[in-house]
Amino acid sequence: MTKRIYMDYAATTPVKKEVVDAMLPYFTETFGNASSPHGFGRDAKKVLISSRETIAKTLNAKTDEIYFTAGGTESDNWALKGVLKSVKPKGNHIITSAIEHHAILHAGEALEKEGYKLTVLPVDSDGLISLEDLKAAITDETALISIMFMNNEIGTMQPIKEIGEIAKAHNIYFHTDAVQAYGNVKIDVEEMHIDMLSMSSHKIYGPKGIGALYIRKGTLLANFIDGGAQEKKKRGGTENIPGIVGFAKAAEIAHENLEDHIERLTGLRDRLIDGLLSKIDYSRLNGHRTLRHPGNVNISFEFIEGEALLLMLDHKGVAGSSGSACTSGSLDPSHVLMGIGLTHEVAHGSLRLSLGDFTTEEDIDYAIEALIPIVQRLREMSPLYPGNN
C-alpha cells in the first residue's frame, strides 16, 4: 500500500480529536438556540460567551470585539465592504497588495465597480510590500488599509506592526487577513494597532464553516447580514454553536502550545527547504527565507509543469498544492507568483508543501526522496531542459 503523507495544511487541517469531543454535546445534548430565553437557550448562550472570551484572549482583544462568521472569506468581505459603505462619502479609497487572497482582491474589485477607489501595492521578489509605497498611496480619501498577515501561497509575513502604526498615524482603519497566521504566530491586536482581523477555524484543526472577525470597539462597520439580533445585530443568523465551540477549543489548544508549535514546524520547514534546494538543481524558494509561515514551503522547479508534478507526487502518496492554477480550470499561473516577479514558465513549475502538527521528520525525508526522481523524469521530457537539445 502506498504511503500517504498530507502536506497541504494551508488548504485545510484535520479536526483534532479533542475538538470533536468538545463539539459533540452541542449536537445532541446542549442543542438549544442561543437566542431562546429558556434553559436550553441559556446553556447555549453561556458557551457562546465563553467561546468568544477564549478567542479574544488569544488576540489580546475584548470579548465583545469578536464576531463569529462562516469563515475567512466572509470575514474579509465584511471588513472591506462594511467599512467602505459605513464611511462613504468621506472615505472611498482602499489600499491593499497584489498578493492578497482572492477574498480581498475580488471584494476590492467589486467595490471598485461601485465607484470606490482601489490601490493595489506591488511587492518585492520576497513578497513584501514597501512601507514607503504604502505611505505614498495614502490620500485624504483613504478609509482602509488591508494587508494580509502571512501569505497563503508563499508564506511571507508582512511588517504588520509597522503597517498598523502607519494606519493609526493617518487615522485610517487597518484590516489584516490573518487566516494563515492565526494559531501559527503570536498576534496582539493592541501592540500591532490592528482594527479588524480575519480568522478561520479549519486552518487550526477546527471544523469548517466557522470563523471570526475581530472588530476593534468604535470601528464603523455596516451590517453584513440583516435579519436577526445575533452578533450585536451586525451578522444575523442562528449561531453555529457546535462550530463555535470547536473553533474555540482549537484556538485554545493552538495557543497553549504556540511556541513549541512554531519551533517544531520551523525546523521541519527548514529541513525540507534545504533538502530540496541542495538536491535538485534549477530550483528556487518562493517567499522570504525567514519572515515566513513556520510550515510553508513553496519552491519553483524550472523546466517542468506544476500540475504534472503534483499528480506524480500524489501517486507517491504525498498531498501538496500546485503553484499553478491549472487544477482549478485556469491556464493562468498564480497571481501571487506572478506578483513576486516569476515568469509564467517558472511559476507553472511551482509546488507548495505546507506542514502541520502531524508532519514528522520521516515525512519530510520521504517527500524529498520522492521529488528527486519525479522532477528528473519530468525534465527528461522537456525540450527546454539543458542537455536535452
Buried (B, 14 or more C-beta within 10 A) or exposed (E): EEEEBBBBBBBBBBBBEBBBEBBEBBEEEBEBBBBBEEEBBEBBBEBBEEBBBBBBBBBEBBBEBBBBBBBBBBBBBBBBBBBBBBBBEEBBBBBBBBBBBEBBBBBBEBBEEEEBBBBBBEBBEBBBBBBEBBEEBBEEBBBBBBBBBBBBBBBBBBBBEEBBBBBBEBEBBBBBBBBBBBBBBBBBBEEBBBBBBBBBBBBBBBBBBBBBBBBBEEBEBBBBBEEBEBBEEBBBBEBBBBBBBBBBBBBBBBBEEBEEBBEBBBEBBBBBBEBBEEEBEBBBBBBBEEBBBBBBBBBBBBBBBBBBBBEBBEEBBBBBBBBBBBEEEEEEBBBBBBBBBBEEBBBBBBBBBBBBBEBEEEBBEBBBEBBEEBBEEBBEEBEEBEEEE
